[in-house]
Amino acid sequence: MEVTLLGTGAPAGLPRPDCPCAACATALGGDARAATALLVDGTLLLDLTPGAAFAAARSGHSLGGVRQVLLSHPHDGPAVEVPAGLPQPGRVPDGRELALLTGHRVRAVAMDAPGTGYAVTGPDGRRLLYLPPGGAPAGLENGHGTTETYDLVLVDVVGRPDGLAKLRAVGAVGPTTDVVAVHLDHDVPPGAELRRRLSADGARAVADGTTLVVGVYEDVPDVPRRTLVLGGARSGKSVEAERRLESFPGVLYVATGGTRGGDTEWASRVSAHRERRPGSWRTVETCDLVPLLKDDGPPLLIDCLSLWLTDAMDAAGAWDDAVWADGGERALRTRVRELVAAVRASGRPVVAVSNEVGSGIVPATASGRRYRDELGRLNAAVAAECEQVVLVVAGQALVLRG
């Protein structure tokens, strides 16, 4: 089964007409995208968009063989003239299956927002799932009460990463599923930044006119198992770390800062972090990271290592010069080695956040300089064990490794 993407953009396309944003200004050439529409084996058209016939022709295909046109959007979309020879667009009711004379079977998947998703099984038995913009699946089981694992999934990864998390949670998306982002809008700058963000989700984007062979998964990006996200205060490092795991189910968020009674500013920070997290994530407040890293389980987000170090230095008496010289330094080094070894051996995906504090003003106190130096050593040691290291500056992520 082959799928040609006649468009991969949001309903308004990219760039949006008359939009002055930076993303639209740079969506040129191969980064310009028409509204998403799919041509399956030249016989099934999912979503009819303006200029579909010309888009097909540019990709070396014709709409002359199309026998069925199905709509996924919550509305019939803008008035589109149906090209001569095409059947009138229709919609399959949720949960119903349509069998085509071409040997394709199309099942309508219910959504948690207006619109219709389509699960298509080709004559060769390969399966694809296509979802409308802004929606996530509300029902994935087939008639036997089980969930299909799809070979190709085309979804709104940027707009609804939680939808991809739901698909992963029930096994509809597996390690060899090719996840292609569609309905791309101006939320993310096109080009390298879009590719970087999608790669962290185990997804990719392709240009309009691309033909995909369903079941070929060699281009599926490998999600890094361990990632360190560095940055200064208010740089956006926590947002970057959280965004990297939004499309994965059951994330365990490890908050190392704990609570600080009477500190309203700290309480406000904690509240802001909690409100950003998906409701399906679990949170634990602890600095005992080694057991969590040794356990198998869903992805782990540690925020942050700098507060873990503060706790470790408290326990080692590192702020007192006499205690530091009389075994405190040795105790801290032991704890750091144990943590780094646990990161190295961990079998679960890990995203860790840490502050980058060594580039600013030299601390005025000996204890402050000690903390700065130890954090620099800790960051370097953990980074050495991570497949990907990212530095966030002014909300922009710079890939240092991976």
N, C-alpha and C positions, 0 to 999 in steps of 0.2 A: 504494500500500500504506500502510495506517495501523496504528500501534501505540499501544495504550492501556496505560500503565503502571499496573497495579492496585496495585502497591507498588514502592518503590525502596530499601527498607532491607535491612539484614543479615538473616540467617535469624531472629534473635531480635527483629527490629524495633528501632525507635528512637523513644522511649527504651526502654532495656532495663528489664524489671521489676526493681525493688529495687536498681537501680544508683545510687549516690549521686554519680557524677561530674558535673562542671560541664556537660559536653556533654549528658548525659541530662536534667539539670535544666532546660536551656534549649530542649530539643527539643519545643516546644509548637506547637499550631496547625498551620500549613502546614509546619513543620519536623519534625513527627512523621511517621514512615514505617513502613508495614507491610513485611513481607518481600517481596522483589522477585518480581513475576510479570508476564508480558506477554501481552496479548490482541492477536493479529494479525488484522486484518480481520474480527474477530468469529468467526473459524472455527478458529484455532489458538491454543492456550493453552500458553505456555512456563512451566512450574512451577505446581503447584497448591498454594496456600497457604491457611491458615485464613481464612475470611471472603471468599473470592474472589468469590462471587456477590454479596455485599453491596457489595464494592469496585467491581465492574462496574456495579452499579445506581447507585451514587453518581456514577459518571462518565458516566451516561447510556447504558450498554450492558447487554446481556444475554449470559449464557453459553449461551442456548438454541441458538445456531447453531454452537457449537463442535463440530468433528468430530474433533479430535485433541488430546490432552493429552500433552506431553512433559516429562520431568524432566531437569534439568541437574545437580542437586546430587550429591555423591559418594555420598549415601545417599538413601533414599526420604523422608527428612525425618520430622517428627513425624506421628503418626497424624492424617490429615485425612480427614474424611468426604467422599466424592465426591458432589457435589450431584446430585440426581436428573436424569437425562437426559444427564449427561456421560459420555463413554467413559472406561474405566479408563486411568489414566496409564501411559505406557510410556517407553521409551528407545531411541534409535537407536544401533546399534553404531558405534564410531569409524570414520570413512571411508565409511560407507554413506549412501545418499541415499534419501529417502522422497518419493514423488510423491503429492500429495493431489488428490482429485477437484476441489477448488476452484481448481486451477491453481498452487498453491504447491509449491515444491520445498524440502525440508529436508535439509541435509547435516550429519552429525555431525562436529565438529572435535575431534581429540584434544587433550588438555590435558597440561600438565607436572605436574599434581596430580590427585588423584581428582576425577572429575566429567566432564561432557560439555558441549561448546560446540555451538551450532547456527548454521549459516549458512542464512538463509532467502532465497529468491528469489521475489518475488511474480509474479502474472500479468502485471504491467506491466514486468517485468524489473528492478525496483529490488531492491537487496540490503541485508540487514542481518545483523549478527553479534551474537550474544548469548553471553556467557561466564559461567560460574558464579563464585561468590565464591572469592577466594583462588587463582585459577588463571590461567595464561597459556597461549596456544596453543602446541602442540607441532608442529602441521602445518597449513599454510595453503594449500598448492597444490591446485588443482582437478585434475580427471582429466587435463588436458592439460599438467600440470607447470608451470602459471603461477599467479600469485596474483591473486585478485580484489580490486578496490578497492571497498570497501563504501560505501554511501550513509549508513548509520547503524550505529554501533557502540555497544553497551551493555555496559560492562565495569566491573570493580572498579578504578577509577582510583586511589582512595586506598590500597587494600590492596596492589595489584600494579601500580604505575606502570611497572615494567619490562615488563609484558605489553603495555602501550600502546606502549612503545618498540619491542618486537619487531614489532608490527603496522605501525608507521611504517617500520621498517627494510626490510620486504619490499614496501612499497607498498600494503598492505591498508588503511591509513589515509592519506588524501591531504588536500590543503588544503580541499576542500569536504566532507569527511566530518564528519557531525554526531556528535561523541563525547559520549555521555551517561553520567554516572557512576551506577551502581546498586550495590546491596548496601552502602549507606552505613551505617556504624556510628558509634560514639562516639569514633573516633580524632581527628576534627576537630570543633571547635565548629560547630554548624549556623548557617545564616544567612550573614552577610557574610563571615566568615572562610572558610567552605567555598567560597563563590562566588569569592573572591579566589584561593585555592589552585588550584581547578579551572581558572580562567581562564588562569593561567600555564601549565597543561598543554594549553591549547587545548580544554578540555572544559567541560561545564556540568552542573548538576543541575536537575531539574524536580520539581514536586510530585507526590505520588501522585494518580492520576486523570487525568494529562495525556495527551492524544492527540497523537502526533507523525505528521506526514506524511513518509514516507521519501523523501528526495531534496530536501527543502527545507532549505537550509543557511544561510539568512540570519542565524540566531541563533548560528552558530558563532563563538566569541570569537576575536579577533585576538590572537595571541601577540606580545608586544612583542619587537622585534628586539634592542634594547639595554636592559639593566637594570643599575642601580647599586644595590648593597645595602650600606648603611652600618650601623655599630653599634659599640658599645664592646667592651672585652675581655670574652670569655665571654658575649656577649649572645645568641648563637645566629645570628649573621649568616652564618657559613659553612654551617650547617645549612639556613638559608633559601635560600641560593644553590644549594646542591646539590639541594634538594628541587624547585626550579623546573625542573631539567633531567632529573630521573629518568625522565620519560616520553618522552625523546628518545634516539635511537640514536647511538652513536659519538662521544659527547662527548669533547672534548679538554680535560683539566684542566691548567691552567698554574699551577705552583707557583713563585712568585717568591722564596720564602725560601731555597731550596737546602738544603744540609746544613751542620751545624755540628759539626765533630769534637769529641767530648768533652762536648758539652752534652746530658746525658741528659734534661733537662726538655724541650728542643726536640725531641729524638728521639721522646719520648712524644707530643707534640702532633702531629707528622707521622704517626706510626703510627695515632693515633686518626682522623685525616682519611682516611688510606688505607683503613682498615677500613670506613668509612661509604660509600665510593664503590662504585657498581655495578661488577661485574667487567668489563663491556663497555667501560668508559671507559679512555681512554689518558691517561697522565700525562707531562708534560714539565716539567723544571725549568729555567727561563730567565727572564731579565728583558728579553730582546729581543722585546718584544711587537709592535712595528710590523709585521714581516714576517708574523706569524701573523694579525694583524687584516686585512692586505691579501689574504691567501690566501682562496680559496673553500674551503668545507668544512663539516663538522658544527658544532654549537654549541661555543662556546668559554667555558670558565669560568676566570676569572682570579682567583686568590686568593694575594696581594692587592695592591692598588695602593699601600698604605702601605709594604710591603717593596720594591716597585719604586722608590718615591721614595727610600728609604734607599740603594739601590744607585746611583740617578742622582745623589744628592747626594754619595756617595762619589766617583763618577767626576768630578764637577765640582769637588771640593775644597771643598765648601760649608761644611765644619766649621771651616775656617780663615778668619778675618776678612779677612786680607790677600788670600788667593786668591779669596775671595767677591767682594771689591771689584774685583779685577783680572781680571775675565772669568768667574769662577765662576758668578755670578748669571745672566749672559747665557747661558752654556752650559746651565744648568739650564732656563731659560725656553725655550730652543730645543728641548730634549728633550721638555718637557711639551707644547709646541705640536705637535710631530710625533706624539706619542701621541694627543692629543685629535683631531687631523686624521684619524688612522687609525681611531679609534673612529667618527668621523662618516662616513667613507667605507666602513666595513666592510660587506660584503654578507652575512656569516654571523651567526647569532644570537650575542649576547655577553651574558654575565652577569659583572659585575665586582664584587669585594668590596673594601671599604676601611674603615679605622678612622675613627671620629668621635672626635677627641681634643681638640677645642677647647673643650669644655664643662666641663673639670675644672680642676685646680689649674694655675696658671701655672708653666711649667717654671722651675727655678732658674737655668739656664745660658742664655747667649745662643744656643748651638747648638740647645738644646732648643726655645727659643722660635722659632728660625728653622725648624726642622722642623715644628713645630705650624702655623706660618703657611703654609708651602709646601704642607703636606698639605691645609689648608683651601682654598687656591686650586686645587689639583689636583682635589679632590672637586667643587668648584663647577663647574670647567670640564668635567669628564667628565659630571656630572649634566645640564648644559645640552645634551648630545648624546644623552641617553637618553630613550626614550619612557616608561620607568617608573623611579622612584626610590623605594626602600623604606628606612625606618629601623627597625632591630630594637632593641627595648628589652625586657629581661627575657624574651626569647624570643618576644615579640609583634611582629609586623610592622605598621608604620604606613606606609601608602602616602602618599608626599609628592607624587608625580606619577604620572599614568596610571590 
